[in-house]
Amino acid sequence: MDQSTSPDRAAPMERLLYEVKKVIVGQDHLLERLIVALLARGHILVEGVPGLAKTLSVKTLAQAIQAGFRRIQFTPDLLPADLIGTLIYSPRDGTFTTKRGPIFANIVLADEINRAPAKVQSALLEAMQERQVTIGSETFRLEEPFLVLATQNPIEQEGTYPLPEAQVDRFMLKLVVTYPSKAHERQILDRMASTHAVHTIEPVMHPNDLTSARTVMDEIYMDEKIKDYIVDIVAATRDPRSYKVPVEGLIRYGASPRATIFLTLGAKAAAFLAGRGYVVPQDVKDVAMEILRHRVILTYEAEAEEKTAEDIVKTVLDHVPVP
């Protein structure tokens, strides 16, 4: 890839961020990670209390790239058919017609995914993984771009169905969204505290532009040493003793091979957004926490010592030699 032209090729993404930030205040990191996931064809799991502009962020992004957006409120009585669609029988002529569900959108917000039972979670996760949906005997491809942003409320766990570790692994990134700073909250007040606070978003991209950006991203150069570094980080979560990482006995299960793939794609996306035609070790470190925090499963001993997955990932990153 021509390193001198990469900043120009990344310019549409900069315009996209600029446009979305006209509405969204104080969630720059969430917005940047949304774009990383779009570029890498990944999905995002977000943990955060209500009212932090998660829905508004995703909806605004969809408007800016002229993509279809649907929000699905997950509840205990939700059925798979409510998500993917179903066959409707017509008694007049004895035929079935397909009614597509809200999953048929470019960007889907699955709100409080842990409130729905396992069958519904599985239906969503299958669509995320296969990028297709089967209704009756017909299989339908989901249009690109296809991004699922699923939210979990960390403070209200009664009546929830926690996502199994194997299913959480399907998400490329897990973000923890926190409260805005005092200065950002003041900006939110000035911008949004009105009964007619409507902000017009100008479309700055088309979904086809995203396909072109992915092609450019795939061309970004990654040195063999960086590839080895990524493999070493993931391997250190499985066998910390070999890498002299002082977390022995604290990790029950290390990261899966999906972590290796997503670290590679995430680092390339980070380099692309930085306007570089090559990956540096810091690109890997920048995305590593959000790619690994939900893939490192702790032992009871770690929980007894009040260690978090973030603590373990940070220790691994601190001890694995950087090329």
Wavefront OBJ file of the C-alpha trace (Angstrom):
o trace
v 0.000 0.000 0.000
v 1.255 3.476 -0.866
v 1.919 5.019 2.531
v 1.687 8.555 1.173
v -1.877 8.126 -0.097
v -3.339 6.412 2.966
v -4.285 9.663 4.763
v -6.366 10.690 1.716
v -8.047 7.311 1.698
v -8.876 7.626 5.388
v -10.364 11.125 4.903
v -13.974 9.871 4.414
v -13.797 8.256 7.863
v -12.587 11.533 9.368
v -15.540 13.328 7.759
v -17.848 10.645 9.132
v -16.537 11.097 12.683
v -16.749 14.887 12.353
v -20.391 14.695 11.244
v -21.458 12.305 14.007
v -19.694 14.398 16.664
v -21.961 17.319 15.748
v -24.639 15.411 17.670
v -22.759 13.109 20.041
v -20.705 14.663 22.855
v -18.220 12.846 25.072
v -18.387 9.418 23.426
v -15.473 9.774 21.008
v -14.042 6.384 21.947
v -17.363 4.601 21.322
v -17.697 6.296 17.927
v -14.157 5.375 16.892
v -14.686 1.760 17.937
v -17.945 1.624 15.975
v -15.966 2.558 12.866
v -13.239 0.015 13.691
v -15.922 -2.694 13.931
v -17.524 -1.578 10.654
v -14.163 -1.728 8.882
v -13.267 -5.119 10.383
v -16.750 -6.662 9.869
v -17.029 -7.222 13.612
v -19.743 -6.714 16.219
v -19.694 -4.866 19.538
v -20.911 -5.689 23.036
v -21.381 -2.551 25.144
v -21.726 -2.432 28.892
v -22.950 0.773 30.446
v -25.736 2.310 32.485
v -28.752 3.753 30.620
v -28.694 7.306 29.285
v -25.151 7.416 27.885
v -26.191 8.050 24.247
v -25.521 4.510 23.020
v -28.705 4.402 20.938
v -28.241 7.941 19.640
v -24.620 7.188 18.664
v -25.518 4.164 16.561
v -28.570 5.802 14.999
v -26.576 8.924 14.092
v -23.785 6.831 12.561
v -26.326 4.928 10.453
v -27.794 8.202 9.167
v -24.346 9.528 8.271
v -23.511 6.473 6.131
v -27.047 6.169 4.684
v -27.508 2.743 6.240
v -30.641 1.066 7.565
v -30.993 1.134 11.356
v -33.239 -0.871 13.678
v -33.413 -0.966 17.451
v -34.675 -4.138 19.121
v -35.618 -4.059 22.787
v -34.848 -7.504 24.159
v -37.404 -8.765 26.697
v -38.042 -12.133 28.408
v -41.058 -12.835 26.152
v -39.237 -12.107 22.859
v -39.304 -14.971 20.336
v -36.772 -15.784 17.592
v -39.458 -15.002 15.013
v -39.771 -11.474 16.468
v -36.116 -11.010 15.572
v -35.521 -12.778 12.261
v -39.054 -12.903 10.828
v -41.594 -15.612 10.070
v -43.909 -17.115 7.441
v -47.428 -15.658 7.266
v -50.194 -17.948 5.982
v -52.776 -16.496 3.623
v -56.055 -18.465 3.856
v -57.356 -16.769 0.713
v -54.968 -18.547 -1.660
v -53.349 -21.056 0.719
v -49.816 -19.666 0.358
v -47.146 -18.492 2.758
v -45.416 -15.129 2.481
v -42.199 -14.203 4.222
v -42.299 -11.382 6.733
v -38.754 -10.201 7.467
v -37.830 -9.243 10.992
v -35.870 -6.238 12.267
v -32.567 -8.121 11.883
v -32.735 -7.124 8.199
v -30.968 -3.804 8.684
v -27.400 -2.635 8.190
v -26.916 -1.549 11.804
v -28.883 -3.299 14.549
v -28.988 -2.164 18.174
v -29.831 -5.145 20.393
v -30.791 -3.364 23.595
v -30.288 -5.320 26.839
v -29.462 -8.575 25.050
v -29.182 -10.402 28.368
v -32.920 -9.881 29.022
v -33.932 -12.331 26.274
v -33.903 -16.132 26.644
v -31.205 -18.345 25.130
v -33.156 -19.181 21.938
v -33.409 -15.512 20.974
v -29.767 -14.847 21.834
v -28.770 -17.829 19.672
v -30.853 -16.577 16.744
v -29.112 -13.192 16.898
v -25.639 -14.675 17.307
v -26.189 -17.065 14.381
v -27.153 -14.124 12.167
v -24.035 -12.266 13.370
v -21.746 -15.190 12.595
v -23.238 -16.491 9.335
v -24.555 -13.130 8.069
v -27.611 -14.928 6.852
v -31.038 -15.875 8.206
v -33.229 -18.896 7.461
v -37.000 -18.403 7.489
v -38.894 -21.598 6.673
v -36.951 -23.282 3.875
v -35.486 -20.050 2.482
v -32.136 -18.555 3.364
v -31.615 -14.808 3.086
v -28.253 -13.051 3.015
v -27.966 -9.991 5.260
v -26.845 -6.885 3.372
v -23.435 -5.361 4.009
v -22.505 -3.490 6.050
v -23.999 -5.517 8.888
v -23.108 -4.468 12.429
v -24.744 -5.575 15.667
v -24.215 -3.435 18.732
v -25.584 -5.286 21.759
v -25.934 -3.601 25.139
v -25.919 -4.984 28.663
v -27.022 -3.071 31.735
v -24.458 -3.802 34.490
v -26.572 -2.544 37.404
v -29.861 -4.416 36.954
v -29.257 -8.152 36.714
v -32.561 -9.499 38.073
v -34.443 -11.535 35.464
v -31.546 -11.664 33.017
v -30.009 -14.500 31.034
v -26.231 -13.982 31.013
v -24.544 -14.648 27.669
v -22.452 -17.850 27.728
v -18.717 -17.341 27.236
v -18.783 -19.140 23.862
v -21.399 -16.710 22.574
v -19.718 -13.617 23.989
v -16.669 -14.698 21.941
v -18.647 -13.863 18.759
v -18.322 -10.161 19.542
v -15.176 -8.530 18.225
v -15.086 -5.812 20.899
v -16.441 -5.366 24.382
v -16.659 -1.709 25.369
v -17.360 -0.314 28.813
v -19.056 3.074 28.420
v -18.689 5.437 31.365
v -20.196 8.758 32.366
v -19.075 11.873 30.458
v -16.706 14.377 32.025
v -18.064 17.509 33.682
v -17.081 19.640 30.657
v -18.735 17.223 28.225
v -21.864 17.074 30.366
v -22.105 20.856 30.179
v -21.874 20.637 26.368
v -24.639 18.018 26.400
v -26.805 20.390 28.448
v -26.273 23.268 26.005
v -26.892 21.078 22.962
v -29.694 18.752 24.043
v -31.672 20.390 26.884
v -34.551 21.520 24.698
v -37.984 20.101 23.953
v -37.233 20.400 20.225
v -33.571 19.334 20.202
v -33.463 17.971 16.662
v -30.142 17.767 14.855
v -29.922 17.190 11.128
v -27.247 14.759 10.038
v -25.773 15.174 6.576
v -25.005 11.852 4.866
v -21.263 11.881 4.200
v -20.781 8.284 3.056
v -22.556 5.474 1.248
v -22.334 1.793 2.263
v -20.345 1.197 -0.950
v -17.684 3.616 0.348
v -17.266 1.335 3.343
v -16.586 -1.617 1.030
v -13.885 0.431 -0.697
v -12.380 1.384 2.678
v -12.221 -2.293 3.666
v -10.334 -3.079 0.479
v -7.787 -0.367 1.304
v -7.548 -1.603 4.893
v -6.748 -5.142 3.708
v -3.757 -3.719 1.822
v -2.219 -2.215 4.957
v 1.206 -3.714 5.593
v 1.787 -5.786 8.708
v 5.355 -6.890 9.443
v 6.042 -10.524 10.385
v 7.234 -9.353 13.812
v 3.873 -7.671 14.470
v 2.071 -10.889 13.484
v 4.266 -12.840 15.906
v 3.553 -10.222 18.598
v -0.205 -10.730 18.159
v 0.151 -14.516 18.394
v 2.364 -14.138 21.489
v -0.223 -11.942 23.254
v -3.003 -14.476 22.659
v -0.777 -17.438 23.553
v 0.250 -15.699 26.797
v -3.404 -15.724 27.937
v -3.408 -19.522 27.566
v 0.069 -20.330 28.866
v 1.279 -17.368 30.940
v 4.150 -19.343 32.510
v 5.918 -19.705 29.140
v 5.893 -15.918 28.761
v 6.797 -15.220 32.404
v 3.505 -13.394 32.955
v 2.734 -13.426 36.710
v -0.936 -14.462 36.424
v -0.573 -18.219 36.838
v -3.620 -19.779 38.466
v -5.787 -16.744 37.670
v -6.875 -17.654 34.101
v -9.339 -20.524 33.617
v -9.594 -20.146 29.840
v -7.443 -18.023 27.561
v -8.441 -16.198 24.397
v -9.654 -18.151 21.360
v -8.223 -17.980 17.817
v -10.917 -15.390 17.078
v -8.879 -13.031 19.272
v -5.880 -13.473 16.960
v -7.977 -12.684 13.887
v -9.694 -9.683 15.471
v -6.423 -8.284 16.883
v -5.019 -8.356 13.351
v -8.071 -6.723 11.781
v -8.461 -4.243 14.643
v -4.819 -3.160 14.434
v -5.154 -2.650 10.671
v -8.321 -0.595 11.197
v -6.538 1.526 13.832
v -3.630 2.127 11.419
v -6.094 3.021 8.655
v -7.879 5.581 10.857
v -4.506 7.027 11.830
v -3.742 7.540 8.130
v -0.899 5.023 8.016
v -0.270 2.319 5.444
v 1.432 0.051 7.992
v 0.729 -1.320 11.464
v 2.837 -0.403 14.509
v 2.800 -2.275 17.869
v 0.796 0.541 19.486
v -2.090 -0.171 17.077
v -2.264 -3.686 18.522
v -2.116 -2.385 22.094
v -4.827 0.209 21.385
v -7.424 -2.429 20.522
v -6.144 -5.334 22.661
v -8.068 -4.560 25.858
v -11.459 -4.433 24.146
v -10.751 -7.558 22.109
v -9.427 -9.625 25.027
v -11.373 -8.514 28.126
v -14.381 -10.760 27.364
v -12.257 -13.660 26.107
v -10.121 -14.145 29.209
v -12.129 -16.209 31.708
v -10.907 -15.976 35.284
v -10.607 -18.664 37.961
v -12.365 -18.533 41.323
v -8.975 -17.716 42.823
v -8.748 -14.562 40.696
v -12.249 -13.528 41.756
v -11.332 -14.157 45.401
v -8.348 -11.852 44.934
v -10.713 -9.302 43.336
v -8.804 -9.394 40.064
v -10.665 -8.351 36.921
v -10.191 -9.493 33.337
v -8.868 -5.996 32.610
v -6.168 -6.455 35.286
v -5.078 -9.740 33.697
v -5.031 -8.349 30.137
v -3.000 -5.330 31.278
v -0.463 -7.620 32.965
v -0.169 -9.718 29.796
v 0.373 -6.618 27.639
v 2.978 -5.307 30.100
v 5.007 -8.539 30.039
v 4.867 -9.762 26.429
v 7.938 -8.274 24.651
v 7.070 -5.559 22.119
v 8.868 -5.854 18.735
l 1 2 3 4 5 6 7 8 9 10 11 12 13 14 15 16 17 18 19 20 21 22 23 24 25 26 27 28 29 30 31 32 33 34 35 36 37 38 39 40 41 42 43 44 45 46 47 48 49 50 51 52 53 54 55 56 57 58 59 60 61 62 63 64 65 66 67 68 69 70 71 72 73 74 75 76 77 78 79 80 81 82 83 84 85 86 87 88 89 90 91 92 93 94 95 96 97 98 99 100 101 102 103 104 105 106 107 108 109 110 111 112 113 114 115 116 117 118 119 120 121 122 123 124 125 126 127 128 129 130 131 132 133 134 135 136 137 138 139 140 141 142 143 144 145 146 147 148 149 150 151 152 153 154 155 156 157 158 159 160 161 162 163 164 165 166 167 168 169 170 171 172 173 174 175 176 177 178 179 180 181 182 183 184 185 186 187 188 189 190 191 192 193 194 195 196 197 198 199 200 201 202 203 204 205 206 207 208 209 210 211 212 213 214 215 216 217 218 219 220 221 222 223 224 225 226 227 228 229 230 231 232 233 234 235 236 237 238 239 240 241 242 243 244 245 246 247 248 249 250 251 252 253 254 255 256 257 258 259 260 261 262 263 264 265 266 267 268 269 270 271 272 273 274 275 276 277 278 279 280 281 282 283 284 285 286 287 288 289 290 291 292 293 294 295 296 297 298 299 300 301 302 303 304 305 306 307 308 309 310 311 312 313 314 315 316 317 318 319 320 321 322 323
